[in-house]
């Protein structure tokens, strides 16, 4: 998408961009504009707010960290899954139990991501 009224097209230096609204809100032209203005981190806060073409621009750019919604939203999704599992089992879990399970899930995600980055 290339709507110049979007914040991605502001003519100013940018440290971070955090698209959090709708799917495919940030397209290739917006990604190029952000890279041109020095963006260092793009963190998705919604389900696929960046188009595939935008993702390709960010991952190809030198010095830009791109965090997909699958990674940045993992904690909330994991807790929802834990809640469903708890409800199905009809066994209440303490806050500590949920925290321990979530920490295990998040550590596994971190290990997967750092392993993939090292490859």
C-alpha positions as a printed NumPy array, in Angstrom:
array([[  0.   ,   0.   ,   0.   ],
       [  1.213,   3.473,  -0.693],
       [ -1.144,   5.884,   1.05 ],
       [  1.098,   8.864,   1.844],
       [ -1.161,   9.764,   4.801],
       [  0.029,   6.657,   6.645],
       [  2.67 ,   7.24 ,   9.334],
       [  5.143,   5.023,   7.48 ],
       [  5.611,   7.825,   4.921],
       [  6.496,  10.68 ,   7.286],
       [  9.58 ,  12.492,   6.065],
       [ 11.568,  12.132,   9.28 ],
       [ 14.199,   9.906,  10.833],
       [ 12.695,   6.717,  12.284],
       [ 14.05 ,   4.382,  14.95 ],
       [ 11.192,   1.9  ,  15.208],
       [  7.927,   1.048,  13.514],
       [  5.213,  -0.947,  15.214],
       [  2.367,  -1.812,  12.814],
       [ -0.493,  -2.997,  15.012],
       [ -3.758,  -2.37 ,  13.185],
       [ -4.87 ,  -4.483,  10.268],
       [ -3.537,  -7.201,   8.017],
       [ -1.402,  -5.931,   5.123],
       [ -1.426,  -2.297,   6.3  ],
       [  2.288,  -1.844,   5.61 ],
       [  3.331,  -2.644,   2.053],
       [  6.516,  -2.611,   0.008],
       [  6.577,   1.144,  -0.663],
       [  6.03 ,   1.913,   3.023],
       [  8.812,  -0.501,   3.954],
       [ 11.188,   1.19 ,   1.514],
       [ 10.267,   4.598,   2.974],
       [ 10.984,   3.371,   6.517],
       [ 14.346,   1.886,   5.506],
       [ 15.215,   5.122,   3.694],
       [ 14.532,   7.026,   6.925],
       [ 16.76 ,   4.753,   9.018],
       [ 14.341,   2.382,  10.748],
       [ 16.229,  -0.057,  12.975],
       [ 13.408,  -2.244,  14.277],
       [ 10.021,  -3.234,  12.915],
       [  7.88 ,  -5.171,  15.37 ],
       [  4.5  ,  -6.499,  14.271],
       [  1.793,  -6.179,  16.909],
       [ -1.046,  -7.702,  14.902],
       [ -1.671, -10.659,  12.613],
       [  0.404, -10.001,   9.508],
       [  0.253,  -6.197,   9.298],
       [  3.202,  -6.268,   6.878],
       [  2.814,  -7.675,   3.388],
       [  5.217, -10.361,   2.219],
       [  6.907,  -7.759,   0.006],
       [  7.421,  -5.452,   3.003],
       [  8.891,  -8.318,   5.014],
       [ 11.336,  -8.982,   2.183],
       [ 12.419,  -5.314,   2.172],
       [ 13.037,  -5.388,   5.932],
       [ 14.897,  -8.697,   5.986],
       [ 17.116,  -7.63 ,   3.078],
       [ 17.972,  -4.261,   4.643],
       [ 21.21 ,  -3.89 ,   6.559],
       [ 20.739,  -3.149,  10.269],
       [ 16.969,  -3.684,  10.437],
       [ 15.571,  -6.121,  12.995],
       [ 12.205,  -7.468,  11.845],
       [ 10.046,  -9.246,  14.431],
       [  7.023, -11.032,  13.017],
       [  3.689, -11.104,  14.801],
       [  4.134, -14.826,  15.357],
       [  7.123, -14.046,  17.562],
       [  5.983, -10.803,  19.17 ],
       [  2.481, -12.068,  20.029],
       [  3.533, -15.535,  21.144],
       [  3.032, -14.959,  24.881],
       [ -0.603, -13.929,  24.57 ],
       [ -1.387, -16.759,  22.196],
       [  0.36 , -19.253,  24.483],
       [ -1.634, -18.143,  27.526],
       [ -4.858, -18.461,  25.531],
       [ -3.869, -22.015,  24.669],
       [ -3.068, -22.759,  28.303],
       [ -6.424, -21.361,  29.321],
       [ -8.204, -23.656,  26.843],
       [ -6.237, -26.662,  28.112],
       [ -7.05 , -25.806,  31.718],
       [-10.751, -25.401,  30.917],
       [-10.858, -28.781,  29.145],
       [ -9.162, -30.552,  32.04 ],
       [-11.544, -29.109,  34.667],
       [ -8.516, -28.738,  36.962],
       [ -7.687, -25.232,  38.196],
       [ -4.104, -24.092,  37.806],
       [ -2.474, -21.589,  40.103],
       [ -0.965, -18.385,  38.78 ],
       [  2.447, -19.924,  39.454],
       [  1.57 , -23.027,  37.39 ],
       [  0.503, -20.894,  34.43 ],
       [  3.623, -18.713,  34.756],
       [  5.894, -21.777,  34.839],
       [  4.216, -23.284,  31.769],
       [  4.379, -19.941,  29.918],
       [  8.049, -19.495,  30.751],
       [  8.767, -22.963,  29.326],
       [  6.9  , -22.132,  26.123],
       [  8.631, -18.764,  25.741],
       [ 12.073, -20.289,  26.385],
       [ 11.412, -22.903,  23.693],
       [ 10.368, -20.159,  21.253],
       [ 13.491, -18.132,  22.105],
       [ 15.706, -21.194,  21.638],
       [ 14.057, -21.922,  18.267],
       [ 14.513, -18.336,  17.088],
       [ 18.128, -18.021,  18.188],
       [ 18.908, -21.42 ,  16.676],
       [ 17.375, -20.385,  13.357],
       [ 19.237, -17.055,  13.451],
       [ 22.534, -18.832,  14.073],
       [ 21.946, -21.069,  11.041]])
